Amino acid sequence: MARSMAELVRDDQEHLIHPLHHPVDHVEPIIYVRGSGAIVQDVCGREYIDGLSGLWNVNVGHGRAELAEAAAAQLKELAYFSSYAGSSNIPAITLANRLIELAYDNMQAVFFTSGGAEANESALKTARFYWKAQGKPNKVKFIARHLGYHGVTLQAMSATALGSYWKMFEPRVPGFIHIQTCYPFRFQGASPGETAGQAAARELEEAILREGPDTVAAFIGEPIHGAGGVIYPTDDYWPRIREICTRHDVLLISDEVITGFGRTGRWFALSHWNVKPDILSFAKGVTSGYLPLGGIMVSKTIKEVMDSVKPEDRWMHAYTYSAHPTCCAVALKNIEILEREGLCDNAVKMGERLHAALLSAFGSHPNAGEVRGGKGLLTAVEFVEDRATKRNFAGDRKVAPRLQAELLKRGVVTRTLRAGGPHPAAGDMVFFAPPLVVTEGEIDRLVSVAHDAVKNVLGS
């Protein structure tokens, strides 16, 4: 029997705990019921452009019957079986091989998880394992960056440097050091003649030396920040980071949970700077969100160490749903769609259109501090009260939440980040990362709605 909207909302509010839960944000929830391409529809029949690909993950778009059929076919054959050492399944073997073909050429093997936080947990633990197996048990510390987001399980939360995620769960796991990221619009402390990338890389080396290279296991970073602000580094940043990590025997973990699988116009984003990590974490776009899946890829060097330890010193790490055959089958079909439809190329084309349109709409806007984009469908606009001084709006003006509400009212779903939030210096930000199947018309509509929303909130 069909249930009324009032009944659905009541039961939702009483019995469902949501991510980032607080009832003040859930007074009038939107209940989504279907989607097609870059469009989603709520229970009342209203349509919206999905301006953030669900949660940065629905890369091939909504409503893909092929992915449902791939899941159904696998469910009929072997829905699930354990992949603990001694057993395996064909979709997992095939997907691991396919991912190694697509990834950086130093990657050798894959471990599957259920999502991004588990992937980063696995990456961090693997770094510690590697150094212990190498006879360097003191290399246990991790260096991460302000505005980095790596998940919110306890260890991943400790790598995440967005303070609002810490407040009610501290103390954090010890051994995590945070440094400035390469944030060209806001970076503080560059020496004369240094770019933001050079200065941010220097901060990494200084942190390694201060802590002692013999105590640092790994540096973890997103090639382009996602939840922390869609922050693009300067082109000299990642090559310097790679060189510093190599020189000081520190592993480089690339968190590509958001930037993988075509989001930046390439399969994986560090390739934009010809840099290869030692460990790559992935999730989201690997199945376009149709089923939960994530994982890590490790280099040949790390895999050889994992294989060489005594049985009693094995890599004692596991998840029940690692290498879930149905999830892996969907991922294989998802990758097939990405390739067949040229969605990496479409991300480049539509990303250029989106970035250019945002620059046209806001490039000279008195409150637009910076328009960020240029690599695929991953863009943001940071708004400030005073462009010349980069002074932010007062937090009580709630510019970002009001912009989000106005966008939603006009039929665009996305996320924002408010000034005075996770990074006190940052302004009010609006993110745009639609599915890779987004059309020119949808891009134009999205930017037009953004223009109207900004005019309504800021008056120009």
C-alpha positions in Angstrom: 0.0 0.0 0.0 1.3 3.4 -0.9 2.4 5.6 2.0 1.7 9.3 2.3 4.5 11.8 2.2 3.7 12.7 5.8 4.1 9.1 6.9 7.4 8.7 5.1 8.8 11.8 6.6 7.7 10.8 10.1 9.2 7.4 9.9 12.4 8.8 8.4 12.8 11.3 11.2 12.0 8.8 14.0 13.9 5.7 12.8 16.7 6.6 10.4 20.0 8.1 11.4 21.6 10.0 8.6 25.2 10.8 7.8 26.1 14.1 9.6 23.0 13.6 11.6 21.1 16.4 13.3 17.3 17.0 13.1 17.7 20.7 12.5 18.9 19.8 9.0 16.2 17.3 8.4 13.0 19.1 9.1 11.8 18.9 5.5 13.8 16.0 3.9 13.6 15.5 0.1 12.9 11.8 -0.6 14.3 10.8 -4.0 12.7 8.0 -5.9 14.2 7.7 -9.3 16.9 9.1 -11.7 17.9 9.1 -15.3 21.2 10.5 -16.6 22.0 13.7 -14.7 18.4 14.1 -13.5 16.8 12.9 -10.2 13.2 13.0 -9.2 11.7 13.2 -5.7 8.6 11.5 -4.3 6.4 14.5 -5.3 7.5 14.2 -8.9 9.8 17.3 -8.9 13.0 17.0 -11.0 16.5 18.2 -10.2 19.8 18.4 -11.9 22.2 16.3 -9.9 25.0 18.8 -9.5 27.2 16.6 -7.4 26.7 13.1 -8.9 25.0 11.8 -5.8 28.0 12.3 -3.6 30.8 12.7 -6.2 30.2 9.1 -7.3 27.4 8.5 -9.9 29.9 8.9 -12.8 27.9 7.1 -15.5 24.6 8.7 -14.4 21.4 7.4 -12.9 19.0 4.8 -14.3 21.6 2.5 -15.9 19.7 -0.8 -16.6 22.9 -2.5 -17.7 24.3 -2.2 -14.2 21.1 -3.6 -12.6 21.2 -6.5 -15.1 24.9 -7.1 -14.3 24.0 -7.3 -10.6 21.0 -9.6 -11.2 23.0 -12.0 -13.4 25.7 -12.3 -10.8 23.2 -12.7 -7.9 21.7 -15.6 -9.7 25.1 -17.3 -10.1 27.0 -16.5 -6.9 25.7 -13.6 -4.8 28.5 -13.7 -2.2 31.2 -15.9 -0.9 34.2 -15.1 1.3 37.4 -14.0 -0.4 39.6 -14.8 2.6 42.9 -16.4 1.7 42.2 -19.8 0.2 39.1 -18.8 -1.8 38.3 -16.4 -4.6 35.7 -15.6 -7.3 35.8 -14.8 -11.0 34.4 -11.2 -11.0 37.0 -10.1 -8.3 39.9 -11.7 -10.2 38.8 -10.1 -13.5 38.2 -6.7 -11.9 41.6 -6.7 -10.1 43.3 -7.4 -13.4 41.3 -4.7 -15.2 42.1 -2.1 -12.6 45.8 -2.8 -12.8 45.6 -2.3 -16.6 43.9 1.1 -16.1 46.0 2.4 -13.2 49.6 3.7 -12.9 52.1 1.3 -14.4 53.8 0.7 -11.1 50.6 -0.8 -9.6 50.6 -4.5 -9.0 47.7 -5.7 -6.9 44.3 -4.8 -5.5 42.5 -5.2 -2.2 38.8 -4.6 -2.2 36.8 -2.8 0.5 33.2 -1.6 0.7 33.9 2.1 0.4 36.4 5.0 0.6 36.9 5.2 4.4 37.7 1.5 4.5 40.0 2.0 1.6 42.0 4.7 3.4 42.0 2.6 6.6 43.5 -0.2 4.5 46.1 2.1 2.9 47.3 3.5 6.3 47.5 0.1 7.8 49.4 -1.3 4.8 51.9 1.5 5.1 52.7 0.5 8.7 52.8 -3.1 7.7 55.3 -2.4 4.9 57.7 -0.7 7.2 57.5 -3.2 10.0 58.1 -6.0 7.4 61.2 -4.0 6.3 62.6 -3.9 9.8 61.6 -0.3 10.4 58.9 -0.6 13.1 59.2 3.1 14.2 57.9 4.4 10.9 54.3 4.7 12.1 53.4 8.4 11.7 51.3 9.9 8.9 51.4 13.4 7.4 48.1 14.7 5.9 46.9 18.2 4.9 44.5 20.8 6.2 41.2 20.6 4.3 41.9 16.9 3.3 39.0 14.5 3.6 39.8 10.8 3.9 36.7 9.4 5.6 35.4 9.4 9.2 36.2 6.1 10.7 38.4 6.8 13.7 41.8 6.5 11.9 40.6 8.0 8.6 39.0 10.8 10.6 42.4 11.4 12.2 43.9 11.9 8.7 40.9 14.1 7.7 41.8 17.7 8.6 38.3 19.2 8.8 37.9 20.0 12.4 34.1 19.8 12.5 34.5 16.0 12.1 36.7 15.8 15.2 34.8 17.8 17.8 32.5 15.1 19.3 34.7 12.1 18.7 38.1 13.1 20.1 40.7 12.1 21.2 42.0 11.3 17.7 44.3 8.4 16.9 47.8 9.6 17.7 50.6 9.8 15.0 48.9 12.1 12.5 50.6 15.4 11.6 48.8 18.0 9.5 50.4 20.6 7.2 49.1 23.3 4.9 47.9 22.1 1.5 48.6 23.7 -1.8 45.8 26.3 -1.7 46.9 29.0 -4.1 44.1 31.4 -3.1 44.8 31.2 0.6 48.3 29.8 1.2 50.3 31.6 4.0 54.0 31.7 4.4 55.5 31.3 1.0 59.1 32.7 0.7 59.8 35.4 -1.9 59.8 33.8 -5.3 58.1 30.6 -4.1 54.9 29.3 -5.7 52.2 28.0 -3.4 53.1 24.5 -4.6 56.8 24.9 -3.8 56.0 26.3 -0.4 53.5 23.6 0.4 55.9 20.9 -0.7 58.6 22.5 1.5 56.3 22.3 4.5 56.0 18.5 3.9 59.8 18.1 3.9 60.1 20.3 7.0 57.5 18.2 8.7 59.3 14.9 7.8 62.6 16.3 9.1 61.0 17.7 12.2 59.4 14.4 13.1 62.3 12.3 11.9 62.2 10.4 8.6 62.7 7.2 10.5 59.3 7.7 12.2 57.1 8.7 9.2 55.3 6.0 7.3 53.4 7.9 4.6 52.0 11.1 3.3 48.4 11.0 2.2 46.6 13.5 -0.1 43.9 13.9 -2.6 45.3 14.9 -6.0 42.5 17.6 -6.1 40.7 18.2 -2.8 37.0 17.2 -2.8 34.9 17.9 0.2 37.5 20.3 1.6 36.9 22.8 -1.2 37.7 21.4 -4.7 41.1 23.0 -4.3 43.5 22.6 -7.3 47.3 22.5 -6.7 49.8 24.4 -8.8 51.4 22.2 -11.4 54.8 22.1 -9.6 53.3 20.7 -6.4 52.8 16.9 -6.9 56.2 16.3 -8.7 57.9 17.9 -5.8 55.8 15.9 -3.3 56.8 12.7 -5.1 60.5 13.6 -5.0 60.4 14.5 -1.3 58.6 11.3 -0.4 61.1 9.2 -2.4 64.2 11.0 -0.9 63.1 10.5 2.7 61.7 6.9 2.3 58.1 8.0 2.9 55.3 6.2 1.1 52.9 8.4 -1.1 49.2 7.5 -0.7 47.0 9.0 -3.3 43.4 9.2 -2.2 41.5 9.0 -5.5 38.2 8.2 -4.0 36.7 11.2 -5.7 39.2 11.9 -8.5 39.2 8.3 -9.9 37.3 6.8 -12.8 37.1 9.7 -15.2 36.1 12.5 -12.8 39.0 14.6 -13.9 39.0 13.4 -17.5 41.5 10.7 -16.8 41.2 7.3 -15.1 43.3 8.6 -12.2 44.2 12.2 -11.4 47.9 12.1 -10.5 48.6 11.3 -14.1 47.9 14.9 -14.9 51.3 15.6 -13.3 53.1 12.4 -14.4 53.3 11.3 -10.8 52.8 7.7 -9.5 51.9 6.9 -5.9 52.9 3.9 -3.9 49.4 3.2 -2.7 46.2 4.3 -4.5 42.8 4.3 -2.6 39.6 4.3 -4.7 35.8 3.9 -4.3 32.8 6.0 -5.5 33.2 6.0 -9.3 34.4 2.4 -9.5 30.7 1.3 -9.5 29.2 4.8 -10.0 27.6 4.2 -6.6 25.3 1.4 -7.9 26.7 -0.9 -5.2 29.2 -0.3 -2.4 32.8 -0.9 -3.4 36.2 0.6 -2.8 39.8 -0.6 -2.4 43.5 0.0 -2.6 46.1 -0.7 -5.3 49.7 -1.2 -4.2 52.9 -1.0 -6.1 54.9 -4.1 -7.1 57.5 -3.2 -4.4 54.8 -3.3 -1.7 53.2 -6.5 -3.0 56.5 -8.3 -3.0 57.0 -7.3 0.7 53.5 -8.5 1.5 54.2 -11.9 -0.1 57.7 -12.3 1.5 56.8 -12.2 5.2 56.6 -15.3 7.3 53.0 -16.8 7.6 52.8 -15.7 11.3 53.6 -12.1 10.2 51.0 -12.0 7.5 48.9 -8.9 6.4 46.3 -9.6 9.1 43.7 -7.2 7.6 40.2 -8.2 6.3 36.6 -7.2 5.6 33.7 -9.6 5.3 32.6 -8.0 2.0 36.1 -7.7 0.4 35.9 -8.7 -3.2 32.1 -9.1 -3.1 31.4 -10.9 -6.4 28.2 -8.9 -7.2 29.8 -5.6 -6.5 32.8 -6.5 -8.6 30.5 -7.6 -11.5 28.8 -4.2 -11.4 32.2 -2.4 -11.4 33.3 -4.4 -14.5 30.2 -3.3 -16.3 30.5 0.3 -15.1 34.1 0.4 -16.4 32.9 -1.0 -19.7 30.3 1.8 -20.0 32.9 4.5 -19.1 35.1 3.2 -21.9 32.4 2.4 -24.5 30.8 5.8 -24.2 34.0 7.8 -24.0 33.0 9.3 -20.7 36.5 10.4 -19.7 36.5 12.5 -22.9 33.1 13.8 -22.2 34.2 14.8 -18.7 36.9 16.9 -20.4 34.5 18.5 -22.9 31.7 19.2 -20.4 34.2 20.2 -17.7 35.7 22.9 -20.0 32.2 24.1 -20.8 31.2 24.2 -17.1 34.4 25.9 -16.0 34.2 28.5 -18.8 30.5 29.2 -18.0 31.3 29.6 -14.3 34.1 32.0 -15.2 31.8 34.0 -17.4 29.1 34.1 -14.7 31.3 34.8 -11.7 34.8 35.7 -12.9 34.3 39.4 -12.4 31.6 39.1 -9.7 32.5 41.4 -6.7 32.0 38.5 -4.3 33.6 35.7 -6.2 37.1 35.2 -4.7 38.0 32.3 -7.0 36.5 30.0 -9.6 38.2 26.6 -9.5 38.2 24.0 -12.2 39.9 22.9 -15.4 40.3 19.2 -15.0 37.1 17.4 -15.9 33.9 17.8 -14.0 35.2 19.0 -10.7 34.6 22.7 -10.0 33.8 25.2 -7.3 33.3 28.9 -6.7 34.5 30.5 -3.4 32.6 33.6 -2.4 34.0 36.3 -0.1 32.6 39.6 1.2 35.6 41.6 -0.1 37.4 40.3 -3.1 40.5 42.6 -2.8 41.3 41.5 0.8 39.7 38.0 0.6 37.7 38.9 3.7 34.9 36.4 4.3 31.3 37.0 5.0 30.4 36.7 8.7 29.4 33.2 9.6 26.0 34.3 10.9 25.1 35.4 7.4 25.1 31.7 6.4 25.9 32.6 2.8 26.7 29.0 1.7 23.6 27.3 3.2 21.4 30.0 1.7 23.0 29.5 -1.7 22.4 25.8 -1.4 18.8 26.4 -0.5 18.3 28.7 -3.4 19.9 26.3 -5.9 17.6 23.5 -4.6 14.5 25.7 -4.9 15.4 26.2 -8.5 16.1 22.5 -9.3 19.8 22.0 -8.7 21.1 19.6 -6.0 24.7 20.2 -4.8 26.7 20.8 -1.6 28.3 23.9 -0.2 30.9 24.7 2.5 30.3 27.7 4.8 32.8 30.3 5.9 34.2 29.7 9.4 33.6 26.0 9.0 36.3 23.4 8.6 39.0 25.9 7.6 38.6 29.3 9.4 40.3 31.2 6.6 38.2 29.7 3.8 35.2 31.5 2.3 31.7 30.2 1.3 32.0 27.6 -1.4 29.6 26.0 -3.9 30.6 22.7 -5.5 29.7 21.4 -9.0 30.5 17.9 -10.1 27.7 16.5 -12.2 27.6 13.0 -13.7 30.0 12.5 -16.6 27.0 12.0 -18.9 25.8 15.5 -18.3 24.7 17.4 -21.4 25.5 20.9 -22.7 21.9 22.0 -22.0 22.2 20.7 -18.4 25.5 22.4 -17.9 24.0 25.7 -19.1 20.9 25.3 -17.0 23.1 24.5 -13.9 25.1 27.7 -14.3 22.1 29.8 -15.1 20.5 28.6 -11.8 23.7 29.3 -9.9 23.7 32.8 -11.3 20.1 33.4 -10.2 20.8 31.9 -6.7 23.8 34.1 -6.2 21.9 37.2 -7.3 19.1 36.3 -4.8 21.4 35.8 -1.9 24.1 38.4 -2.6 22.1 41.0 -4.5 24.3 40.9 -7.7 
